[in-house]
Amino acid sequence: MSTSKAIAARPAPLKGGRRKLSLPVVLLIIAGGLALVSLVRVISGADDITSVGQVRGALALAVPIGLAGLGGLWAERAGVVNIGLEGMMILGTWFGAWAGFQWGPWIGVLFGVIGGCLGGLLHAITTVTFGVNHIVSGVAINILAVGVTRYLSNFAFDGVQGGSSKQSPRIDPIGRITVPGLSDWMQDLQQKHWFFISDIAGIIGGLVTGLSLLTVVALLLIPATWWILWRTPFGLRLRSCGESPVAAETLGVNVYKYKYIAVTVSGGLAGLGGAFLAIVATGIYQEGQTGGRGYIGLAAMIFGNWMPGGMALGAGLFGFTDSLKLRGGAENVHAMLLLLAILLVIAVFWQLYKKKYVAAVISAAVSALLFTWYLLTDQVPSQFVDAAPYVTTLLVLSLAAQRLRMPKANGVPYRKGEGK
């Protein structure tokens, strides 16, 4: 029996007997969520929360977070915790900008990926070969990336026209695509502010208007990752290293090789997210540009239960909340208070159905506070607007934590030869 078939023959029990959601159920949940958002828009009058511009902004902000989360997924599916995603993104921003302003944006994208791969390779050497604690190694890479890029900027950007020790010269933009006809039709429908229909039109319009080619590449990487990791023998062997490396080794899998590949690819994806920030989002490298997106990407991956689709939903949620403060700011975030209050009411009924009475009481109390806050104010403080993406991160992780199931050997030390 081949290695991949032997590994596949081992049944993977469902934790707690939970059944996977079917596609129709998932689509029904998404439609229900969109209907709820539409209801909140109509009640609050915050028509911009599902506009074409809002969706475009959310997508642009979600892509680097999603790429970082995708990178974390590759590493952790192979059993390596990658806290160093932030540092690898920083390397991607710097290398992408350094090559981009000299030789063009696509060469910059390539160098951004290479910069992230270097960070991933360093993480693999320290954790896989030398057995350094994964958290310690990742934090060290984050610190090292800040120092290295700051040092290199003094030589690469300082004194160059348009550059300084803290930023790069301007980078030429990557081409954008718009679907003619469909884009204008969706914008017209969205501006009518009809219930549900205008919201769907706003989402579709945001996906077909001014879409960067690099965004298209990033979106395609999500199904590509799913196919590689869940539908190929290579992916099966890689995931076996994150579930039981000792068992994988006894079946002939070179665990070190697959861990190295996974962590290097992880760094490359994070570096691509960094290059996106420098080349597409702003067109320039600036010190501190990542703004913690590597950590939020890690949170999106955890929210998605170490699956590409769930990770994409998490990244989209964080990108959406981040974009609220850019368009309509306090008014849009104020409308989200109503949305959160309604969601908590739904959670109360679900928790009562599950006989989780303490959780139901807590959810009801928080929901009442949010309803009161919404009714007694017209806007929220600017400080809360700025903190909204991070508050969302904490709330989502706290609500999703009970259904998470990480790879069994994730972060567990492994030495070659244990399976012999």
C-alpha positions in Angstrom: 0.0 0.0 0.0 1.3 3.5 -0.9 2.2 6.0 1.8 -0.6 8.4 1.0 -3.2 5.5 0.8 -2.0 4.1 4.1 -2.3 7.5 5.8 -5.7 8.0 4.2 -6.9 4.6 5.5 -6.7 5.8 9.1 -10.1 7.2 10.0 -10.3 10.7 11.4 -13.0 10.8 14.0 -15.2 13.8 14.2 -14.7 15.6 17.5 -17.8 15.6 19.6 -19.7 13.9 16.7 -20.2 17.2 14.9 -21.4 17.0 11.3 -20.0 19.1 8.6 -22.3 21.8 7.2 -23.5 21.1 3.7 -23.1 23.7 0.9 -26.9 24.5 0.8 -26.8 25.1 4.6 -23.7 27.3 4.3 -25.4 29.3 1.5 -28.5 29.7 3.5 -26.5 31.0 6.5 -24.8 33.5 4.3 -28.1 34.7 2.8 -29.5 35.1 6.3 -26.5 37.1 7.4 -26.8 39.3 4.4 -30.5 39.8 5.0 -29.8 40.8 8.6 -27.2 43.3 7.5 -29.7 44.7 5.0 -32.3 45.1 7.8 -29.7 47.0 9.9 -28.9 49.2 7.0 -32.6 50.1 6.5 -33.2 50.7 10.2 -30.1 52.8 10.8 -30.0 54.6 7.5 -26.3 53.8 7.1 -26.6 53.1 3.4 -22.8 53.0 2.9 -22.2 49.7 4.8 -22.9 47.6 1.7 -22.0 50.1 -1.0 -19.7 49.3 -3.9 -17.0 51.5 -2.4 -17.3 49.8 1.0 -17.0 46.3 -0.5 -14.0 47.4 -2.6 -12.3 48.9 0.4 -13.1 45.8 2.5 -11.7 43.5 -0.1 -8.5 45.6 -0.4 -8.0 45.4 3.4 -8.9 41.8 3.7 -6.4 40.5 1.1 -3.2 41.0 3.1 -4.9 39.6 6.2 -6.1 36.7 4.2 -2.7 36.0 2.7 -1.1 36.1 6.1 -3.8 33.7 7.4 -3.3 31.4 4.4 0.4 31.4 5.3 -0.3 30.5 8.9 -2.6 27.7 7.7 0.2 26.1 5.6 2.7 26.1 8.5 0.3 25.0 11.2 -1.2 22.2 9.1 2.4 20.8 9.1 2.6 21.2 12.8 4.6 24.5 13.1 3.1 27.5 14.9 4.0 30.6 12.9 3.8 33.7 15.2 6.4 35.2 12.9 3.8 36.1 10.1 4.0 39.7 11.0 7.8 39.8 10.5 7.5 37.9 7.3 4.9 40.5 6.1 7.3 43.3 7.0 10.1 41.6 4.9 7.6 41.3 2.1 6.7 45.0 2.2 10.4 46.1 2.2 11.7 43.7 -0.5 8.6 44.3 -2.6 9.0 48.1 -2.5 12.8 47.9 -3.0 12.5 45.9 -6.2 9.2 47.5 -7.3 10.4 51.1 -7.6 13.4 49.9 -9.6 12.2 47.2 -11.9 8.4 47.4 -11.9 5.5 46.2 -9.6 5.5 42.5 -10.7 9.2 42.1 -10.0 8.4 43.8 -6.7 5.7 41.1 -6.0 8.3 38.4 -6.8 10.9 39.9 -4.4 8.2 40.4 -1.7 7.5 36.7 -1.9 11.2 35.9 -1.7 11.6 38.2 1.3 8.8 36.4 3.1 10.3 33.0 2.1 13.6 34.0 3.7 11.8 34.7 7.0 9.9 31.4 6.7 13.1 29.5 6.0 14.7 31.0 9.1 11.7 30.0 11.2 11.9 26.5 9.8 15.7 26.2 10.5 15.2 27.3 14.1 12.1 25.3 14.9 12.4 22.1 12.8 16.2 21.6 12.8 17.3 23.1 16.1 14.0 22.6 18.0 13.6 26.1 19.3 10.2 26.9 20.8 7.9 28.0 18.0 6.6 31.1 19.8 10.1 32.2 20.8 11.3 31.9 17.2 8.3 33.7 15.8 8.6 36.6 18.1 12.3 36.8 17.4 11.6 37.0 13.6 9.1 39.8 14.2 11.7 41.8 16.1 14.5 41.0 13.7 12.4 42.0 10.6 11.8 45.4 12.1 15.5 46.0 12.8 16.7 44.6 9.4 14.3 46.6 7.3 15.0 49.8 9.3 18.8 49.3 8.8 18.4 48.5 5.0 16.2 51.5 4.4 19.1 53.8 5.3 21.0 52.4 2.4 18.3 51.6 -0.2 15.8 54.5 0.2 17.6 57.4 2.0 18.9 59.9 -0.5 16.9 58.5 -3.4 14.4 60.9 -5.0 11.0 60.4 -3.2 12.5 58.2 -0.5 13.8 58.5 3.0 15.0 56.3 5.8 11.4 55.5 6.6 9.8 55.2 3.2 10.5 54.1 -0.4 10.0 56.1 -3.6 6.7 55.7 -5.4 6.0 52.3 -7.1 4.2 52.1 -10.4 0.7 50.6 -9.9 -0.5 47.2 -11.0 -3.3 47.1 -13.6 -6.9 46.9 -12.5 -9.9 45.4 -14.2 -13.6 46.4 -14.3 -16.3 44.3 -15.9 -18.0 46.9 -18.3 -21.8 47.0 -18.1 -22.1 44.8 -15.1 -20.2 47.3 -12.9 -22.5 50.2 -13.9 -25.6 48.1 -13.5 -24.6 47.0 -10.0 -23.8 50.5 -8.9 -27.2 51.8 -10.2 -29.0 49.0 -8.2 -27.0 49.7 -5.1 -27.9 53.4 -5.1 -31.6 52.6 -5.1 -31.2 51.3 -1.5 -33.7 48.5 -1.9 -33.9 45.9 0.8 -31.5 42.9 0.1 -31.3 43.4 -3.6 -29.3 46.6 -3.3 -27.0 44.9 -0.8 -26.3 42.0 -3.2 -25.7 44.5 -6.0 -23.2 46.4 -3.8 -21.3 43.2 -3.0 -21.2 42.1 -6.7 -20.3 45.6 -7.8 -17.4 45.8 -5.4 -16.1 42.5 -6.8 -16.2 43.6 -10.5 -15.1 47.3 -10.2 -11.5 48.4 -10.2 -10.2 45.0 -9.1 -6.4 44.7 -8.9 -4.9 41.8 -10.8 -2.9 40.9 -7.7 -6.2 40.7 -5.8 -7.4 38.1 -8.4 -4.2 36.1 -7.8 -4.7 36.3 -4.0 -8.4 35.1 -4.3 -7.3 32.2 -6.5 -4.8 31.1 -4.0 -7.6 30.2 -1.5 -9.1 27.3 -3.6 -5.6 26.4 -4.8 -4.5 25.9 -1.2 -7.6 23.8 -0.5 -7.0 21.6 -3.6 -3.3 21.1 -2.9 -3.7 20.3 0.8 -6.9 18.3 0.7 -6.9 16.7 -2.7 -3.3 15.7 -3.5 -1.0 13.1 -2.0 1.5 15.9 -1.3 -1.1 17.7 0.8 -2.1 14.5 2.6 1.5 13.9 3.6 2.0 17.5 4.7 -1.1 17.4 6.9 -0.1 14.1 8.4 3.0 15.9 9.7 0.7 18.2 11.7 -1.5 15.4 13.0 1.0 12.7 13.9 4.6 13.1 12.6 5.7 9.9 14.3 3.1 7.9 12.5 3.9 9.7 9.2 7.6 8.8 9.6 6.8 5.2 10.1 5.0 5.2 6.8 8.0 6.7 5.0 7.2 10.4 5.0 10.2 12.8 5.3 8.7 14.9 8.0 11.5 17.5 8.1 11.2 18.0 4.3 7.4 18.7 4.5 7.7 21.0 7.5 10.4 23.0 5.7 8.3 23.3 2.5 5.2 24.3 4.5 6.9 26.9 6.6 8.8 28.4 3.6 5.5 28.6 1.6 3.9 30.1 4.7 6.5 32.9 4.7 6.1 33.4 1.0 2.4 33.9 1.3 2.8 36.4 4.2 5.5 38.2 2.1 3.0 38.4 -0.8 0.5 40.0 1.7 3.2 42.5 2.6 4.0 43.2 -1.1 0.3 43.8 -1.6 0.3 46.4 1.1 3.3 48.3 -0.4 2.5 48.0 -4.1 -1.3 47.8 -4.4 -2.7 49.3 -1.2 -0.5 52.4 -0.9 2.0 52.3 -3.8 4.9 53.0 -1.3 6.7 51.3 1.5 6.4 53.0 4.9 7.9 51.9 8.2 5.2 50.2 10.4 3.0 49.6 7.4 1.8 46.2 8.3 0.1 47.5 11.5 -0.3 44.1 13.1 -2.1 42.5 10.1 0.1 39.4 10.5 -1.4 38.8 14.0 -4.9 39.5 12.7 -4.3 37.0 9.8 -3.4 34.4 12.4 -6.6 35.2 14.2 -8.5 34.8 11.0 -6.9 31.4 10.4 -7.9 30.3 14.0 -11.5 31.6 13.5 -11.6 29.6 10.2 -10.7 26.4 12.2 -7.5 25.9 10.1 -9.5 25.7 6.9 -9.1 27.9 3.8 -12.8 28.8 3.4 -13.3 29.7 7.1 -10.1 31.7 7.1 -11.3 33.7 4.0 -14.6 34.5 5.9 -12.6 35.6 8.9 -10.3 37.8 6.8 -13.3 39.3 5.1 -15.0 40.1 8.4 -11.9 41.8 9.7 -11.4 43.7 6.4 -15.0 44.8 6.5 -14.8 46.2 10.0 -11.5 47.9 9.2 -13.0 49.6 6.2 -16.0 50.9 8.2 -13.8 53.6 9.8 -12.6 54.8 6.4 -16.1 55.3 4.9 -18.6 56.9 7.1 -16.6 56.1 10.2 -18.7 56.8 13.3 -22.0 56.4 11.6 -21.2 53.0 10.1 -19.7 51.6 13.3 -22.8 52.9 15.2 -24.9 50.8 12.8 -22.8 47.8 13.7 -23.8 48.2 17.3 -27.4 47.3 16.3 -26.1 44.4 14.2 -24.1 43.0 17.1 -27.1 43.4 19.5 -29.4 41.5 17.1 -26.8 38.7 16.7 -26.5 38.4 20.4 -30.3 38.0 20.7 -30.0 35.1 18.2 -27.2 33.7 20.2 -29.4 33.8 23.4 -32.0 31.7 21.8 -29.4 29.2 20.5 -27.8 29.0 23.9 -31.1 28.4 25.6 -31.8 25.6 23.0 -28.5 24.1 24.0 -29.3 24.5 27.7 -26.3 26.8 28.3 -28.2 29.1 30.6 -25.2 31.0 32.0 -23.9 31.9 28.5 -27.5 32.9 27.5 -27.8 35.3 30.5 -24.4 36.9 29.7 -25.3 37.3 26.0 -28.7 38.8 26.9 -27.0 41.3 29.2 -24.4 42.4 26.6 -27.2 42.6 24.0 -29.2 44.9 26.2 -26.2 47.2 26.8 -25.6 47.4 23.0 -29.3 48.2 22.3 -29.2 50.9 25.0 -25.9 52.3 23.6 -27.4 52.4 20.1 -30.7 54.1 21.1 -29.1 56.7 23.3 -26.4 57.9 20.8 -26.2 58.9 17.2 -22.5 58.2 16.8 -19.7 56.3 18.6 -16.5 57.9 19.9 -13.7 58.1 17.4 -11.5 56.0 19.7 -13.9 53.1 19.4 -14.1 53.5 15.6 -10.3 53.0 15.4 -10.4 50.1 17.8 -13.4 48.4 16.0 -11.3 45.8 13.9 -9.4 44.7 17.0 -12.5 44.5 19.2 -14.1 42.4 16.4 -11.1 40.1 16.4 -11.4 39.5 20.2 -15.2 39.0 20.0 -15.1 36.6 17.1 -12.3 34.5 18.6 -14.1 34.3 21.9 -17.3 33.1 20.3 -15.6 30.7 17.9 -13.2 29.2 20.5 -15.6 26.4 21.5 -15.7 24.8 18.1 -12.0 24.9 17.2 -9.9 21.9 16.5 -6.2 22.6 15.7 -3.9 19.9 14.2 -3.1 17.5 17.0 0.7 17.9 16.7 0.7 21.6 16.1 3.6 23.2 18.1 4.6 19.8 19.5 8.4 19.2 19.4 9.5 16.5 17.0 12.9 15.0 16.4 13.9 12.9 13.4 13.9 9.2 14.1 11.2 9.1 16.7 9.1 6.9 14.5 11.7 4.2 14.0 
